[in-house]
């Protein structure tokens, strides 16, 4: 499976829309996109997982490292997700307490 990532930067906020699967094969691509965005000065990230069908531990690890990276620069990383199969993984791993998760991009955009 593939992962398509589109990034839009508006007013110092980067919105990343992910489509596909975030797994051991595609997580390096996500990691590079996150690193590039932060290195380019975008420390407030909104990651839309609405079109992600699957995420594994390597994908979760990339999100955690991205969160650490933005927090080092006093930024935030927020997730947008309503898909129960993805939210369940965050609950099982306890990461729903680490990441702010929102139902819509509009809710997540309220900084």
C-alpha positions as CSV (number, residue, x, y, z in Angstrom):
1,X,0.0,0.0,0.0
2,X,1.0,3.5,-0.6
3,X,0.9,6.7,1.4
4,X,0.0,10.0,-0.2
5,X,0.9,13.1,1.9
6,X,-0.2,16.6,0.9
7,X,1.0,19.5,3.0
8,X,-0.5,23.0,3.0
9,X,1.1,25.8,5.0
10,X,-1.1,28.7,6.2
11,X,-0.2,31.4,8.7
12,X,2.6,29.3,10.3
13,X,0.4,26.2,10.5
14,X,1.1,23.1,8.4
15,X,-1.8,20.9,7.5
16,X,-0.8,17.4,6.4
17,X,-3.4,15.2,4.9
18,X,-2.5,11.5,4.8
19,X,-4.1,9.0,2.4
20,X,-3.4,5.3,2.6
21,X,-1.6,3.3,5.2
22,X,1.1,4.3,7.7
23,X,3.2,1.2,8.2
24,X,6.8,0.0,8.3
25,X,7.1,0.7,4.6
26,X,5.6,4.1,4.4
27,X,6.5,5.6,7.8
28,X,10.0,6.7,6.6
29,X,8.2,8.9,4.1
30,X,6.0,10.5,6.8
31,X,9.1,11.0,9.0
32,X,10.9,12.9,6.3
33,X,7.8,15.1,5.6
34,X,7.6,15.9,9.3
35,X,11.3,16.6,9.6
36,X,11.2,18.8,6.5
37,X,8.2,20.8,7.7
38,X,9.7,21.4,11.1
39,X,13.1,22.3,9.7
40,X,11.3,24.8,7.4
41,X,9.9,26.5,10.5
42,X,6.5,24.9,10.7
43,X,6.1,24.0,14.4
44,X,2.3,23.8,14.5
45,X,1.2,20.7,12.7
46,X,-2.2,19.4,12.0
47,X,-2.2,15.9,10.7
48,X,-5.4,14.6,9.1
49,X,-5.8,10.9,9.5
50,X,-9.4,10.7,8.1
51,X,-8.2,8.9,4.9
52,X,-5.8,6.5,6.7
53,X,-6.9,2.9,6.6
54,X,-4.2,1.5,8.8
55,X,-1.4,2.6,11.2
56,X,1.1,0.4,12.9
57,X,3.7,0.9,15.6
58,X,6.2,2.3,13.3
59,X,3.7,5.0,12.2
60,X,2.9,5.7,15.8
61,X,6.6,6.0,16.5
62,X,7.0,8.6,13.7
63,X,4.1,10.6,15.2
64,X,5.6,10.5,18.6
65,X,9.0,11.7,17.3
66,X,7.3,14.4,15.4
67,X,5.5,15.6,18.5
68,X,8.8,15.6,20.4
69,X,10.4,17.6,17.6
70,X,7.7,20.3,17.6
71,X,7.6,20.5,21.4
72,X,11.3,21.2,21.4
73,X,10.5,24.3,19.4
74,X,7.4,25.3,21.5
75,X,5.0,24.0,18.9
76,X,2.1,21.6,18.8
77,X,1.1,18.5,16.8
78,X,-2.6,17.8,16.6
79,X,-4.5,15.0,15.0
80,X,-7.8,14.9,13.1
81,X,-9.5,11.5,13.2
82,X,-12.9,10.1,13.6
83,X,-12.2,6.6,12.3
84,X,-12.8,4.1,15.1
85,X,-10.2,1.6,13.9
86,X,-7.5,4.3,14.1
87,X,-8.7,5.8,17.3
88,X,-8.8,2.3,18.9
89,X,-5.0,2.0,18.3
90,X,-4.4,5.3,20.0
91,X,-6.6,4.2,23.0
92,X,-4.9,0.8,23.3
93,X,-1.4,2.3,23.3
94,X,-2.4,5.2,25.6
95,X,-1.4,7.7,23.0
96,X,-4.9,9.3,23.1
97,X,-3.5,11.0,26.3
98,X,-0.4,12.2,24.5
99,X,-1.9,13.6,21.3
100,X,-4.8,16.1,21.1
101,X,-7.3,14.4,18.7
102,X,-10.1,16.4,17.1
103,X,-13.1,15.5,14.9
104,X,-12.6,18.2,12.3
105,X,-9.7,20.3,10.9
106,X,-11.6,23.4,12.0
107,X,-11.7,22.3,15.6
108,X,-8.0,21.4,15.5
109,X,-7.1,24.7,13.9
110,X,-8.2,26.8,16.9
111,X,-4.7,27.7,18.4
